[in-house]
């Protein structure tokens, strides 16, 4: 089906369907279609949108969505469960973070452009056909091949309606670490588009790898189900997991401690370590093993992101720090 013809609000009640939504392309784009899994409950209720595969090298969310789809039946559901397991097909097919077609990072171009490059068009149609009709959004991310983050929920940290709805859903999701981001959210993210539309949302991160971590997969699957129960879409008790860490910070992973030189990064800190200003977080060494740069913390904080892929070029992100939430 061409995505221009898709109308979420006209999907019949009691339907459980797999679809492919064709994105309008140019001759040099190649074919591009979004896989869509939908469960429309027999009874009215909220619409939950779940995204994964925004980056093509992040796999647990891509694996979790079909498992949630298989477990939910229309006669159990109030409302609509709409899920896109692979939002960035060109990047997914190439096992890359960004699209090999136009070089853009889908997680930095929302809300997109109807007449833009393929990545911008994907973002536009996700927003126009799905996100603007949702009552809540979950965007499932991990660190991908190059980065490592603790298993976490990110949410808008604010006293307003969107912030409070996001925090409540993050508590229901149940990731071991919770990371709140004060407004404004940096531009281009799915969270930015959702917030601009008044749609409360959360996202996930997790340790990156080239495989599928069964513990992360289970957390994602249970977390999405918990949020459906929290929203009143499913009956039953939530599987509760109290968080081990509650952090705050701007969450802009484009603004991190970056590599000042190329080489081999050897880290001297771990995820969720508390570090002090002036502490050495790692070193960069050249081909002879000589240290060319020491990576020094400019302030105290909690390590929320680490470079996992040792080989680095100038400007590659190495470390990001957050702070403990103190209400």
Secondary structure, 3 states (H helix, E strand, C coil): CEHHHCCHHHCCCCCEEEEEEECCCCCCCCCCEEEEEEEECCEEEEEEEEEECCCCCCCHHHHHHHHHHHHCCHHHCEEEEEEECCCCHHHHHHCCCCCCCCCCCHHHCECCCCCCCHHHHHHHHHHHHCHHHCCEEEEECCCCCCEEECCEEEEECCCCHHHHHHHHHHHHHCCCEEEEECCCCCCECHHHHHHHHCCEEEEEECCCCCCCCHHHHHHHHHHHHHHHHHCCCCCCCCCCCCCCEEEECCCCCCCCEECCCCEEEEECCCCCCEECCCCEEEEEECCCCCEEEEEECCCCEEEEEEECCCEECCCCEEEEEEEECCC
